[in-house]
Amino acid sequence: MGRRLPTDFYAIELADGARYLRHIANMSQDGLLMESPLADERPGQTVELELPQRKSDQPLRIKGEVVYVTRDGRVGIHVKSPSLPVEALGGSESL
């Protein structure tokens, strides 16, 4: 389990053909904390995200499993994809 680092960027959650803007509050090599206003994710659910990369126009697409959801919309996600390149992520994401 990697060390959590604070972040301040947006990712795109892909769900049922739709794209939802999600704030990423922190991350490590094996997970991240996403803010979801409706808090409608459920533990065990698989989520697919596009994360912006600082040195590329192409986002990094990952899959993760929801570990917990708080009432205020904080969603803990364990990344199922290969390790997150923490230093390379962030920046802007095209909608």
C-alpha positions in Angstrom: 0.0 0.0 0.0 1.5 3.3 -1.1 1.7 6.6 0.7 -1.4 8.9 0.1 -0.6 12.3 -1.4 -3.1 15.2 -1.5 -4.3 16.1 -5.0 -6.5 18.7 -6.5 -7.7 17.7 -10.0 -10.7 16.4 -11.8 -11.3 13.0 -13.4 -14.1 11.7 -15.6 -16.2 8.8 -14.3 -17.5 6.7 -17.1 -20.9 5.1 -16.3 -23.6 3.7 -18.7 -22.4 5.8 -21.6 -22.3 9.0 -19.6 -19.3 11.1 -18.3 -19.3 12.6 -14.8 -16.8 15.1 -13.6 -15.3 14.0 -10.2 -12.8 15.8 -7.9 -9.9 13.6 -6.8 -8.8 14.7 -3.3 -5.9 12.3 -2.7 -4.2 9.2 -4.2 -1.6 6.6 -3.9 -0.2 4.0 -6.2 -3.0 1.6 -5.4 -6.0 3.9 -4.8 -7.6 7.3 -4.7 -10.3 9.3 -2.9 -12.9 10.7 -5.2 -15.6 13.2 -4.3 -19.1 12.3 -5.7 -21.9 14.7 -4.8 -24.7 12.2 -4.9 -22.7 9.5 -3.1 -24.5 6.9 -5.2 -21.6 4.5 -5.6 -21.7 1.3 -3.6 -18.9 -0.8 -1.9 -17.9 -3.6 -4.3 -18.9 -1.6 -7.4 -16.4 -1.4 -10.2 -15.8 2.2 -11.5 -14.0 3.3 -14.6 -12.2 6.6 -14.6 -10.2 8.8 -17.0 -7.4 10.6 -15.2 -5.5 13.5 -16.8 -1.8 13.1 -17.3 0.5 16.1 -17.1 2.7 15.3 -20.1 0.0 13.8 -22.4 -3.2 14.8 -24.1 -4.5 11.3 -23.6 -6.0 10.5 -20.2 -5.1 7.3 -18.3 -8.1 5.0 -18.1 -8.3 2.9 -15.0 -10.7 0.5 -13.3 -11.2 0.4 -9.5 -13.3 -1.1 -6.9 -15.3 1.1 -4.5 -14.1 0.3 -0.9 -16.3 2.8 1.0 -18.6 5.7 0.5 -19.3 8.4 3.2 -22.5 10.3 3.6 -20.7 13.5 2.4 -19.8 11.9 -0.9 -16.2 10.7 -0.3 -15.6 7.5 -2.2 -12.5 5.4 -1.5 -11.4 3.4 -4.5 -8.9 0.6 -4.8 -7.3 0.6 -8.2 -7.5 -2.8 -10.1 -5.4 -1.6 -13.0 -1.6 -1.4 -12.8 -0.1 1.0 -10.2 -1.0 4.6 -10.6 1.9 6.8 -11.8 1.1 9.3 -9.1 3.7 11.9 -10.2 2.5 11.9 -13.8 -1.2 12.5 -13.0 -3.1 15.8 -12.7 -3.8 18.8 -14.9 -6.9 19.3 -16.9 -9.3 16.8 -18.4 -11.4 17.3 -21.6 -15.1 16.7 -21.2 
